[in-house]
Amino acid sequence: MTRKFSEKDQQIIQLLQQQGFIKKEAKEVLKNQVYRLSNNDIVKINNYAQHFGITAKEKLIKEILELRRDALLEKNSN
Protein backbone atom coordinates (compact mmCIF):
# COMPACT_ATOMS: atom_id res chain seq x y z
CA MET A 1 0.00 0.00 0.00
CA THR A 2 1.34 3.39 -0.95
CA ARG A 3 0.86 6.28 1.45
CA LYS A 4 -0.48 9.50 -0.01
CA PHE A 5 1.72 12.27 1.35
CA SER A 6 0.23 15.59 2.39
CA GLU A 7 1.47 18.93 1.08
CA LYS A 8 3.54 19.45 4.24
CA ASP A 9 5.01 15.97 3.84
CA GLN A 10 6.13 16.94 0.35
CA GLN A 11 7.70 20.14 1.72
CA ILE A 12 9.57 18.14 4.36
CA ILE A 13 10.81 15.67 1.75
CA GLN A 14 12.03 18.54 -0.44
CA LEU A 15 13.82 20.21 2.48
CA LEU A 16 15.53 16.96 3.40
CA GLN A 17 16.56 16.41 -0.22
CA GLN A 18 18.09 19.89 -0.26
CA GLN A 19 20.09 18.84 2.79
CA GLY A 20 21.49 15.84 0.91
CA PHE A 21 19.04 13.04 1.64
CA ILE A 22 17.85 10.85 -1.20
CA LYS A 23 14.08 10.60 -1.56
CA LYS A 24 13.90 7.16 0.05
CA GLU A 25 15.87 8.37 3.08
CA ALA A 26 13.69 11.49 3.38
CA LYS A 27 10.55 9.34 3.36
CA GLU A 28 12.08 7.11 6.03
CA VAL A 29 12.79 10.14 8.24
CA LEU A 30 9.21 11.30 7.73
CA LYS A 31 7.88 7.86 8.60
CA ASN A 32 9.97 7.58 11.76
CA GLN A 33 9.57 11.12 13.08
CA VAL A 34 5.97 11.87 12.05
CA TYR A 35 3.96 8.71 11.48
CA ARG A 36 5.41 6.22 13.97
CA LEU A 37 3.51 6.36 17.25
CA SER A 38 5.10 5.13 20.46
CA ASN A 39 3.35 2.58 22.67
CA ASN A 40 2.66 5.37 25.16
CA ASP A 41 1.01 7.47 22.42
CA ILE A 42 -1.16 4.52 21.38
CA VAL A 43 -2.32 3.90 24.95
CA LYS A 44 -3.22 7.58 25.40
CA ILE A 45 -5.07 7.69 22.06
CA ASN A 46 -7.04 4.54 22.81
CA ASN A 47 -7.95 5.88 26.26
CA TYR A 48 -9.09 9.14 24.65
CA ALA A 49 -11.18 7.15 22.14
CA GLN A 50 -12.92 5.23 24.92
CA HIS A 51 -14.11 8.50 26.42
CA PHE A 52 -14.81 10.55 23.30
CA GLY A 53 -15.36 8.05 20.47
CA ILE A 54 -13.70 6.99 17.24
CA THR A 55 -14.27 10.31 15.47
CA ALA A 56 -12.44 12.14 18.24
CA LYS A 57 -9.66 9.54 18.08
CA GLU A 58 -9.14 10.16 14.36
CA LYS A 59 -9.15 13.92 14.93
CA LEU A 60 -6.58 13.57 17.72
CA ILE A 61 -4.29 11.46 15.51
CA LYS A 62 -4.54 14.05 12.72
CA GLU A 63 -3.65 16.81 15.18
CA ILE A 64 -0.66 14.87 16.52
CA LEU A 65 0.63 14.24 12.98
CA GLU A 66 0.14 17.89 12.05
CA LEU A 67 2.09 19.06 15.12
CA ARG A 68 4.89 16.63 14.32
CA ARG A 69 5.00 17.83 10.70
CA ASP A 70 5.21 21.46 11.85
CA ALA A 71 8.01 20.59 14.31
CA LEU A 72 9.96 18.72 11.63
CA LEU A 73 9.52 21.58 9.15
CA GLU A 74 10.72 24.07 11.74
CA LYS A 75 13.70 21.89 12.67
CA ASN A 76 14.82 21.44 9.06
CA SER A 77 14.10 24.99 7.88
CA ASN A 78 17.01 26.39 9.89
C-alpha positions, 0 to 999 in steps of 0.5 A, spaced: 500 500 500 502 506 498 501 512 502 499 519 499 503 524 502 500 531 504 502 537 502 507 538 508 510 531 507 512 533 500 515 540 503 519 536 508 521 531 503 524 537 499 527 540 504 531 533 506 533 532 499 536 539 499 540 537 505 542 531 501 538 526 503 535 521 497 528 521 496 527 514 500 531 516 506 527 522 506 521 518 506 524 514 512 525 520 516 518 522 515 515 515 517 519 515 523 519 522 526 511 523 524 507 517 522 510 512 527 507 512 534 510 510 540 506 505 545 505 510 550 502 514 544 497 509 542 495 507 549 493 515 550 489 515 544 485 509 545 484 511 552 481 518 549 477 514 544 474 510 549 471 517 552 470 521 546 469 516 540 472 513 534 471 520 530 475 524 536 480 519 536 481 520 528 481 527 529 486 527 535 491 522 531 490 528 525 492 533 530 498 529 533 501 528 525 500 535 524 504 538 530 509 533 528 509 535 521 510 542 523 516 541 528 519 537 523 519 543 518 521 548 523 527 543 525 529 542 518 528 549 515 534 552 519 
